[in-house]
Amino acid sequence: MTQRAGFTTCPPATTTPSDVHQIVRWINTHLGITWVELEPGEPEALEPAAIRALRPPFNDRHNPDRLEQLSLLRTECRRVAREQTDNAGTINSSYCYLKVK
């Protein structure tokens, strides 16, 4: 385990079938998707305004309510991934798990 930015990296967690069922149930209850046809360049032009308006918690770019802890966790995951990647670009460990202290 290592400690940086107030977070602790942990070994990969085990997920039980019950955990997966609960996660899938939560996703089906709380998340939705809408398909729209856009012209080339439109997604990049529309995304900032949509994120500012909808404020999805996992989108930190353009989100006025972004979670600083989440940004720090992403930074730490990228750092660990870089450390775990050899010169050929192969990742030497499978996942980066972080637990807020």
ZADO-654789 format. One record per residue: x, y, z of N, C-alpha, C, O, CB in turn. Coordinates in Angstrom, 2 decimals. Glycine has a CB too. Example, Ala and Ser with C-alpha at 12.3 -4.5 7.8 and 13.67 -1.06 7.14 Angstrom:
2
13.19, -5.69, 7.80, 12.30, -4.50, 7.80, 13.20, -3.30, 7.80, 14.24, -3.32, 8.46, 11.31, -4.47, 9.05 .
12.85, -2.25, 7.08, 13.67, -1.06, 7.14, 12.90, 0.03, 7.87, 13.41, 1.14, 8.04, 14.08, -0.60, 5.72 .
This chain:
101
0.84, -1.19, 0.00, 0.00, 0.00, 0.00, 0.88, 1.24, 0.00, 1.92, 1.29, 0.65, -0.95, 0.00, 1.21 .
0.44, 2.24, -0.73, 1.14, 3.52, -0.72, 0.17, 4.60, -0.31, -1.04, 4.44, -0.38, 1.77, 3.83, -2.10 .
0.73, 5.71, 0.13, -0.12, 6.80, 0.58, 0.34, 8.10, -0.07, 1.51, 8.46, 0.03, -0.10, 6.92, 2.12 .
-0.58, 8.79, -0.73, -0.30, 10.08, -1.36, -1.60, 10.86, -1.43, -2.68, 10.27, -1.48, 0.31, 9.91, -2.77 .
-1.49, 12.16, -1.42, -2.65, 13.05, -1.59, -3.79, 12.69, -0.64, -4.96, 12.94, -0.96, -3.15, 13.00, -3.02 .
-3.46, 12.12, 0.53, -4.50, 11.79, 1.50, -5.29, 10.54, 1.18, -6.32, 10.28, 1.82, -5.44, 12.93, 1.61 .
-4.85, 9.74, 0.22, -5.56, 8.53, -0.16, -4.62, 7.34, -0.03, -3.40, 7.49, -0.08, -6.11, 8.65, -1.61 .
-5.19, 6.19, 0.13, -4.41, 4.96, 0.25, -4.75, 4.05, -0.91, -5.93, 3.82, -1.19, -4.68, 4.25, 1.60 .
-3.73, 3.54, -1.60, -3.99, 2.56, -2.66, -4.15, 1.20, -2.01, -3.42, 0.87, -1.07, -2.85, 2.55, -3.73 .
-5.08, 0.44, -2.49, -5.41, -0.86, -1.90, -5.30, -1.94, -2.96, -5.37, -1.65, -4.15, -6.83, -0.84, -1.28 .
-5.13, -3.18, -2.53, -5.13, -4.26, -3.53, -6.51, -4.39, -4.16, -7.50, -3.94, -3.58, -4.71, -5.61, -2.88 .
-6.60, -4.99, -5.34, -7.91, -5.14, -5.99, -8.93, -5.81, -5.07, -8.62, -6.77, -4.37, -7.76, -5.94, -7.27 .
-10.13, -5.29, -5.10, -11.21, -5.85, -4.28, -11.84, -7.03, -5.01, -11.79, -7.12, -6.23, -12.27, -4.78, -3.96 .
-12.43, -7.92, -4.25, -13.17, -9.01, -4.86, -14.64, -8.60, -4.95, -15.17, -7.99, -4.02, -13.00, -10.34, -4.06 .
-15.27, -8.93, -6.03, -16.68, -8.59, -6.25, -17.48, -9.88, -6.30, -17.19, -10.78, -7.08, -16.86, -7.77, -7.57 .
-18.48, -9.95, -5.45, -19.33, -11.15, -5.41, -20.47, -11.00, -6.41, -20.75, -9.88, -6.85, -19.89, -11.38, -3.98 .
-21.13, -12.10, -6.79, -22.30, -11.99, -7.66, -23.38, -11.09, -7.05, -24.09, -10.39, -7.79, -22.88, -13.38, -7.92 .
-23.52, -11.09, -5.74, -24.49, -10.22, -5.08, -24.12, -8.75, -5.28, -24.99, -7.91, -5.51, -24.57, -10.54, -3.58 .
-22.81, -8.44, -5.19, -22.35, -7.07, -5.43, -22.70, -6.63, -6.84, -23.22, -5.53, -7.05, -20.83, -6.96, -5.20 .
-22.42, -7.50, -7.81, -22.71, -7.18, -9.21, -24.20, -6.94, -9.39, -24.60, -5.99, -10.06, -22.22, -8.30, -10.15 .
-25.02, -7.78, -8.80, -26.47, -7.62, -8.90, -26.91, -6.27, -8.33, -27.72, -5.58, -8.94, -27.20, -8.77, -8.16 .
-26.38, -5.89, -7.18, -26.74, -4.61, -6.57, -26.29, -3.43, -7.43, -27.01, -2.45, -7.57, -26.12, -4.49, -5.17 .
-25.10, -3.54, -8.01, -24.60, -2.46, -8.87, -25.47, -2.34, -10.12, -25.85, -1.23, -10.50, -23.12, -2.73, -9.27 .
-25.79, -3.46, -10.75, -26.64, -3.44, -11.95, -28.01, -2.88, -11.62, -28.56, -2.10, -12.40, -26.77, -4.86, -12.55 .
-28.57, -3.25, -10.48, -29.88, -2.73, -10.08, -29.81, -1.21, -9.89, -30.72, -0.48, -10.31, -30.36, -3.41, -8.78 .
-28.73, -0.73, -9.25, -28.58, 0.71, -9.06, -28.46, 1.42, -10.41, -29.10, 2.45, -10.63, -27.34, 1.01, -8.17 .
-27.65, 0.88, -11.30, -27.48, 1.48, -12.63, -28.82, 1.55, -13.36, -29.17, 2.59, -13.93, -26.46, 0.69, -13.46 .
-29.56, 0.45, -13.35, -30.85, 0.43, -14.05, -31.85, 1.41, -13.45, -32.70, 1.94, -14.17, -31.43, -0.97, -14.01 .
-31.76, 1.67, -12.17, -32.67, 2.60, -11.50, -32.27, 4.05, -11.69, -33.13, 4.92, -11.86, -32.73, 2.28, -10.02 .
-30.98, 4.33, -11.67, -30.52, 5.72, -11.59, -29.88, 6.29, -12.86, -29.73, 7.50, -12.96, -29.56, 5.83, -10.51 .
-29.52, 5.47, -13.80, -28.84, 5.98, -14.99, -29.71, 5.79, -16.23, -30.50, 4.85, -16.31, -27.48, 5.29, -15.19 .
-29.54, 6.66, -17.17, -30.27, 6.55, -18.43, -29.37, 6.97, -19.57, -28.30, 7.55, -19.37, -31.55, 7.40, -18.40 .
-29.80, 6.66, -20.75, -29.05, 7.03, -21.95, -30.04, 7.49, -23.02, -31.12, 6.93, -23.16, -28.17, 5.84, -22.46 .
-29.64, 8.50, -23.74, -30.45, 9.00, -24.84, -29.54, 9.10, -26.06, -28.44, 9.65, -25.99, -31.10, 10.38, -24.50 .
-30.01, 8.58, -27.17, -29.24, 8.63, -28.41, -29.72, 9.81, -29.24, -30.92, 10.00, -29.44, -29.37, 7.30, -29.20 .
-28.79, 10.60, -29.73, -29.11, 11.70, -30.64, -28.10, 11.67, -31.78, -26.94, 11.30, -31.61, -29.08, 13.08, -29.90 .
-28.59, 12.06, -32.96, -27.72, 12.10, -34.13, -27.16, 13.52, -34.25, -27.91, 14.49, -34.28, -28.48, 11.68, -35.43 .
-25.83, 13.61, -34.31, -25.17, 14.91, -34.38, -24.25, 14.97, -35.60, -23.78, 13.95, -36.10, -24.38, 15.18, -33.09 .
-24.01, 16.16, -36.03, -23.07, 16.39, -37.12, -21.64, 16.36, -36.56, -21.45, 16.57, -35.36, -23.36, 17.74, -37.84 .
-20.65, 16.11, -37.43, -19.26, 16.14, -36.96, -18.95, 17.49, -36.29, -19.31, 18.54, -36.80, -18.28, 15.89, -38.14 .
-18.29, 17.43, -35.14, -17.93, 18.63, -34.40, -18.97, 19.07, -33.38, -18.64, 19.80, -32.45, -17.68, 19.74, -35.35 .
-20.21, 18.64, -33.54, -21.25, 19.05, -32.60, -21.04, 18.53, -31.17, -21.25, 19.29, -30.22, -22.58, 18.57, -33.10 .
-20.62, 17.28, -30.99, -20.43, 16.82, -29.61, -19.45, 17.71, -28.84, -19.70, 18.06, -27.69, -19.93, 15.37, -29.60 .
-18.35, 18.05, -29.47, -17.35, 18.89, -28.81, -17.90, 20.28, -28.51, -17.54, 20.89, -27.50, -16.09, 19.01, -29.67 .
-18.76, 20.78, -29.38, -19.33, 22.11, -29.18, -20.42, 22.11, -28.11, -20.57, 23.08, -27.38, -19.90, 22.63, -30.50 .
-21.19, 21.02, -28.02, -22.32, 20.96, -27.10, -21.97, 20.43, -25.71, -22.65, 20.76, -24.74, -23.37, 20.11, -27.69 .
-20.94, 19.62, -25.62, -20.62, 18.96, -24.36, -20.38, 19.92, -23.19, -20.94, 19.69, -22.12, -19.41, 18.10, -24.53 .
-19.58, 20.97, -23.34, -19.35, 21.86, -22.19, -20.64, 22.45, -21.61, -20.80, 22.48, -20.39, -18.44, 22.98, -22.60 .
-21.55, 22.90, -22.45, -22.80, 23.48, -21.95, -23.68, 22.41, -21.30, -24.33, 22.67, -20.28, -23.57, 24.15, -23.10 .
-23.70, 21.21, -21.88, -24.50, 20.13, -21.30, -23.97, 19.75, -19.92, -24.75, 19.55, -18.99, -24.51, 18.90, -22.22 .
-22.66, 19.66, -19.77, -22.07, 19.31, -18.47, -22.32, 20.42, -17.45, -22.64, 20.14, -16.30, -20.55, 19.05, -18.62 .
-22.18, 21.68, -17.88, -22.46, 22.79, -16.95, -23.91, 22.77, -16.50, -24.21, 23.08, -15.34, -22.15, 24.14, -17.61 .
-24.82, 22.40, -17.39, -26.25, 22.40, -17.05, -26.65, 21.19, -16.21, -27.40, 21.33, -15.24, -27.09, 22.44, -18.33 .
-26.15, 20.00, -16.57, -26.58, 18.77, -15.92, -25.72, 18.39, -14.70, -26.19, 17.70, -13.80, -26.55, 17.63, -16.91 .
-24.48, 18.86, -14.68, -23.54, 18.64, -13.57, -23.38, 17.18, -13.16, -23.50, 16.85, -11.99, -24.00, 19.43, -12.39 .
-23.10, 16.30, -14.14, -22.89, 14.89, -13.78, -21.65, 14.75, -12.90, -20.60, 15.31, -13.23, -22.76, 14.02, -15.06 .
-21.74, 14.02, -11.80, -20.65, 14.00, -10.82, -19.33, 13.44, -11.31, -18.28, 13.82, -10.79, -21.08, 13.21, -9.65 .
-19.33, 12.56, -12.31, -18.07, 11.99, -12.77, -17.42, 12.78, -13.90, -16.32, 12.44, -14.34, -18.30, 10.57, -13.22 .
-18.06, 13.82, -14.36, -17.45, 14.69, -15.37, -16.87, 15.90, -14.63, -17.61, 16.74, -14.13, -18.50, 15.14, -16.46 .
-15.55, 15.97, -14.57, -14.97, 17.09, -13.84, -14.60, 18.27, -14.73, -14.48, 19.40, -14.25, -13.75, 16.62, -13.09 .
-14.43, 18.04, -16.01, -14.16, 19.17, -16.91, -15.49, 19.85, -17.22, -16.47, 19.19, -17.58, -13.44, 18.69, -18.23 .
-15.52, 21.15, -17.10, -16.70, 22.00, -17.36, -17.77, 21.91, -16.28, -18.81, 22.56, -16.41, -17.31, 21.62, -18.68 .
-17.55, 21.14, -15.23, -18.57, 20.95, -14.19, -18.28, 21.89, -13.02, -17.27, 21.72, -12.32, -18.60, 19.47, -13.71 .
-19.16, 22.89, -12.79, -18.91, 23.82, -11.67, -19.00, 23.14, -10.30, -18.49, 23.67, -9.32, -19.89, 24.97, -11.73 .
-19.64, 21.98, -10.23, -19.76, 21.25, -8.97, -18.84, 20.04, -8.90, -19.09, 19.10, -8.15, -21.19, 20.80, -8.78 .
-17.76, 20.06, -9.68, -16.86, 18.90, -9.72, -16.35, 18.59, -8.31, -16.19, 19.48, -7.47, -15.67, 19.15, -10.68 .
-16.11, 17.32, -8.09, -15.65, 16.84, -6.80, -14.13, 16.82, -6.78, -13.51, 16.05, -7.50, -16.22, 15.43, -6.50 .
-13.54, 17.66, -5.96, -12.09, 17.75, -5.89, -11.47, 16.41, -5.49, -10.41, 16.04, -6.00, -11.67, 18.84, -4.90 .
-12.12, 15.68, -4.58, -11.61, 14.36, -4.18, -11.52, 13.42, -5.37, -10.55, 12.68, -5.51, -12.50, 13.75, -3.09 .
-12.54, 13.45, -6.23, -12.53, 12.60, -7.41, -11.39, 12.98, -8.35, -10.72, 12.11, -8.91, -13.88, 12.68, -8.14 .
-11.16, 14.27, -8.51, -10.04, 14.71, -9.36, -8.71, 14.23, -8.79, -7.84, 13.80, -9.55, -10.04, 16.25, -9.48 .
-8.56, 14.30, -7.47, -7.32, 13.82, -6.84, -7.16, 12.31, -7.02, -6.05, 11.83, -7.25, -7.31, 14.17, -5.35 .
-8.27, 11.57, -6.90, -8.21, 10.12, -7.09, -7.80, 9.77, -8.51, -7.00, 8.86, -8.72, -9.56, 9.48, -6.75 .
-8.35, 10.49, -9.48, -7.99, 10.23, -10.89, -6.51, 10.51, -11.11, -5.83, 9.74, -11.79, -8.84, 11.10, -11.85 .
-6.01, 11.60, -10.55, -4.60, 11.94, -10.68, -3.74, 10.84, -10.09, -2.74, 10.43, -10.68, -4.30, 13.29, -10.01 .
-4.13, 10.35, -8.90, -3.37, 9.29, -8.25, -3.43, 8.00, -9.06, -2.42, 7.30, -9.18, -3.89, 9.05, -6.83 .
-4.58, 7.65, -9.61, -4.69, 6.45, -10.44, -3.79, 6.55, -11.67, -3.14, 5.58, -12.04, -6.14, 6.22, -10.87 .
-3.76, 7.72, -12.29, -2.89, 7.89, -13.46, -1.41, 7.73, -13.06, -0.63, 7.12, -13.78, -3.12, 9.29, -14.11 .
-1.04, 8.29, -11.90, 0.34, 8.18, -11.42, 0.70, 6.71, -11.20, 1.76, 6.26, -11.64, 0.54, 9.00, -10.12 .
-0.18, 5.97, -10.52, 0.08, 4.56, -10.25, 0.15, 3.78, -11.56, 1.02, 2.93, -11.73, -1.00, 3.97, -9.34 .
-0.75, 4.08, -12.49, -0.74, 3.39, -13.79, 0.57, 3.64, -14.53, 1.14, 2.72, -15.11, -1.93, 3.84, -14.65 .
1.05, 4.90, -14.50, 2.33, 5.20, -15.15, 3.46, 4.41, -14.51, 4.33, 3.89, -15.21, 2.63, 6.70, -15.09 .
3.46, 4.33, -13.18, 4.50, 3.59, -12.47, 4.44, 2.10, -12.77, 5.46, 1.41, -12.76, 4.39, 3.82, -10.97 .
3.25, 1.59, -13.04, 3.05, 0.16, -13.28, 3.17, -0.21, -14.75, 2.95, -1.36, -15.11, 1.70, -0.27, -12.76 .
3.50, 0.74, -15.59, 3.61, 0.49, -17.03, 5.08, 0.43, -17.42, 5.85, 1.32, -17.06, 2.86, 1.59, -17.86 .
5.46, -0.61, -18.13, 6.85, -0.71, -18.55, 7.07, 0.13, -19.82, 6.13, 0.74, -20.32, 7.26, -2.19, -18.80 .
8.28, 0.15, -20.32, 8.61, 0.97, -21.49, 7.86, 0.56, -22.74, 7.71, 1.37, -23.66, 10.08, 0.90, -21.76 .
7.37, -0.67, -22.80, 6.62, -1.13, -23.97, 5.15, -0.76, -23.87, 4.37, -1.05, -24.78, 6.77, -2.65, -24.12 .
4.75, -0.13, -22.76, 3.35, 0.26, -22.60, 2.49, -0.81, -21.99, 1.26, -0.68, -21.96, 2.79, 0.63, -23.91 .
3.11, -1.88, -21.48, 2.36, -2.97, -20.86, 2.14, -2.66, -19.38, 3.09, -2.33, -18.67, 3.09, -4.33, -21.03 .
0.91, -2.77, -18.93, 0.62, -2.52, -17.53, 0.99, -3.76, -16.73, 0.57, -4.87, -17.06, -0.88, -2.14, -17.31 .
1.78, -3.57, -15.68, 2.28, -4.69, -14.88, 1.31, -5.14, -13.79, 1.44, -6.25, -13.29, 3.59, -4.32, -14.26 .
0.35, -4.30, -13.42, -0.67, -4.73, -12.47, -2.01, -4.36, -13.07, -2.11, -3.42, -13.85, -0.48, -4.08, -11.06 .
-3.05, -5.10, -12.70, -4.29, -4.98, -13.44, -5.15, -3.76, -13.09, -5.79, -3.21, -13.98, -5.09, -6.19, -13.21 .
-5.18, -3.32, -11.84, -6.07, -2.24, -11.48, -5.46, -1.31, -10.45, -4.54, -1.68, -9.72, -7.37, -2.79, -10.97 .
-5.99, -0.10, -10.41, -5.61, 0.85, -9.37, -6.86, 1.10, -8.54, -7.83, 1.68, -9.03, -5.03, 2.21, -9.99 .
-6.85, 0.67, -7.29, -7.97, 0.91, -6.40, -7.55, 1.91, -5.35, -6.48, 1.78, -4.76, -8.45, -0.39, -5.74 .
-8.37, 2.88, -5.10, -8.07, 3.88, -4.08, -9.19, 3.95, -3.09, -10.37, 3.86, -3.44, -7.83, 5.25, -4.71 .
-8.83, 4.11, -1.85, -9.83, 4.23, -0.80, -9.57, 5.53, -0.06, -8.44, 5.78, 0.38, -9.80, 2.99, 0.18 .
-10.60, 6.36, 0.08, -10.45, 7.61, 0.79, -10.23, 7.29, 2.26, -10.96, 6.48, 2.84, -11.68, 8.54, 0.59 .
-9.22, 7.93, 2.86, -8.93, 7.70, 4.28, -9.97, 8.36, 5.15, -9.89, 8.28, 6.37, -7.54, 8.20, 4.64 .
